[in-house]
Amino acid sequence: MSDLISIEYGGQTIRRDSAYAKGACTFLLVDMQRIWAEPLLDPTHPMAADSYFMQRVHEIVIPNQVKILNAFRKAGENVCHTIIESLTADGRDRSLDHKLSNMHVPKGAAEGAIIAPLTPTENEPVLPKTSSGLFNSTNADYVLRNLNTRFLVIAGIVTDQCVDMAVRDAADRGYLVTVVKDGCATYTPERHEAALRAYGGYCWITDTETVLARLADLGA
C-alpha cells in the first residue's frame, strides 16, 4: 500500500499526507502513563533506567510529545489521551488477553496516571482501555467524530503494540492518520523501524518538526 496515492473524496483531492484542516485535527497520546514511562529498578528489564527504551522515552519521545501537545493547545485543536486502566479495582472487566498477560492497572491507581509533563487539561478526554486496541474497548470513535476529527496525529508507546493497533483501526474507520515517528518508542530500534514499515501503508509517517510546521500553517 502506498501513502502517495491521490483520490477524489467528498469533493476534495485526498492523500495520506494531505494538509491539515483547521478544527479537524486531534492529537492522540497513547498510554503515556507512569507505569510504562517510569524506569524500573531491575537492570535486566527492558524498562530499566539505562535501557534503550527508557532512554529514548525520556530523551526523545516525551520532549517531542510536549512540543506537539503545546502546539495543539495553542492552535485550539483537540487532544485525547488513552490509558490502560480497568473499570474495576479487581480487573474483572479486562479483556481475556489482558488477563492472560497479567496486565492490570486498577481504576484510579497512582501508577496508571499520565506522566506529569503530559497532564491532561479538563477539556482533554482520557479514554481508559483494557485491550491493545483503543477502538476495541472504548468509545473512541464516537468521541473523535464528535470532536470533528478528520486528521488523527498519533504518538505514544509502544510503537509495535498499542500504537500499531490505534493506527490500523483508525485508518479502517476513515481517519487520515499521522504517526510521529520520533514521538513513539518500543523496546529495540529494530522493533521500532519494523513496526513503522509494517503499518506505513495505513498512515503518513513523519517527524515532530514537520507536524509543528503543519500546525503553524493553521495559525498555531
Secondary structure as UniProt FT lines:
FT   STRAND          7..9
FT   TURN            10..11
FT   STRAND          12..14
FT   TURN            16..17
FT   TURN            22..23
FT   STRAND          25..30
FT   HELIX           34..37
FT   TURN            43..44
FT   TURN            46..47
FT   TURN            49..50
FT   HELIX           52..56
FT   HELIX           57..61
FT   HELIX           62..75
FT   STRAND          78..84
FT   TURN            92..93
FT   HELIX           96..100
FT   TURN            101..102
FT   TURN            107..108
FT   HELIX           110..112
FT   HELIX           116..118
FT   TURN            122..123
FT   STRAND          126..129
FT   HELIX           134..137
FT   HELIX           140..146
FT   TURN            147..148
FT   STRAND          151..157
FT   TURN            159..161
FT   HELIX           162..172
FT   TURN            173..174
FT   STRAND          176..185
FT   HELIX           189..199
FT   HELIX           200..202
FT   STRAND          204..206
FT   HELIX           208..217
FT   TURN            218..219
//
